[in-house]
Amino acid sequence: MLTEPSSFPSSLQTAGYTALYCITMVAALTGNFLLIFIIKRRPDTRSVTGFLFVNMAVADLLVTSFVMPVSIEWLYSGGKWLPGILGHITCTLVYFIFYVTLAASIVSLSLMSVDRYLAVIFPLRRFPRFRRPKVLAVAVWLISIAFSIPIAAVWRLVEYKPLGIYVCTPEIERLGGFGPKGYYMYLFLLMYLIPLFIISSLYFLVGRALWRRNVPGVVSAETEKRNRRTKLIVVRMLAIITIAFAVCWLPAQTYHLILAFRPDIHRASPPYVMFLCFWSGHANSAVNPWLYILLNDKFRKALCSVLSKALSGTNYTSTGGNLVSRLIADPIRETNV
């Protein structure tokens, strides 16, 4: 997030943004904790996919508990930061964690698409080196940290002498010839364009493979109709996941391009435009868990069952889902669709 210390929203706008972020935080906390709770309580959801759900939920919870409060604090602090050595350390550290958590959420979504692709396209192969929870967890956070190190090196404490305040901001002059265009294109490519290309391409291949796959043997017209309906549901879910990521992050990444190539538009735009653009990207952490819970028949039924049993205080055993549920949750075992 980048703005001049003197150009901040009005009090009414600030209150509106705060309410918007608070609603988003409640939705994100509720959805992600529910997703983790369902997987923890239901043994039939504990697969590699389930682990990736948990990893994504943890990343989104970190975005909710760290990135969103930092964004709200920015509204009220007027961009001011602590002076001195403590200010320099916290400035770099805060925004390093800021981008690590955002990157971890995006990398988790990307690895989930890779996992689904391998499970559907190569149903008889287990890929033990890749499809291991510990390997995937380490990969998510190492990639996120590696991506965020160059960004952390740019964020510095800057003194605005006319106002007598210190502001934590990207000091892009340190990049030399790389400059603003290189910095914001780096964010655009690694946090949006490349992940979107990976997710959309792999889910397209998965959807095409599922659509072309037929039930083996002689089947009735009713079975064929049910099989076709199942395919439509799965393909629709994959499309919605891709579109949600693209739509949520498009405003923020478009604004990065504006900062890179048309900073005059940034300076002429009212401050609420930038804040709304970045809120939209952060809101993806609230959208993710609810999409998987509501679109996945297995998780939706598990949620109802878990809440019902939890409220009644009784134990339960897991039950198998229908064909759509099993296909979405673990297509490596459901390859006849």
Secondary structure, 3 states (H helix, E strand, C coil): CCCCCCCCCCHHHHHHHHHHHHHHHHHHHHHHHHHHHHHHHCHHHCCHHHHHHHHHHHHHHHHHHHHHHHHHHHHHHCCECCCHHHHHHHHHHHHHHHHHHHHHHHHHHHHHHHHHHHHHHCCCCCCCCCCCHHHHHHHHHHHHHHHHHHHHHHEEEEEECCCCEEEEEECHHHHHHHHHHHHHHHHHHHHHHHHHHHHHHHHHHHHHHHHHCCCCCCCCHHHHHHHHHHHHHHHHHHHHHHHHHHHHHHHHHHHHHHHHHCHHHHHHCCHHHHHHHHHHHHCHHHHHHHHHHHHCHHHHHHHHHHHHHHHHCCCCCCCCCCHHHHHHHCCCCCCCC
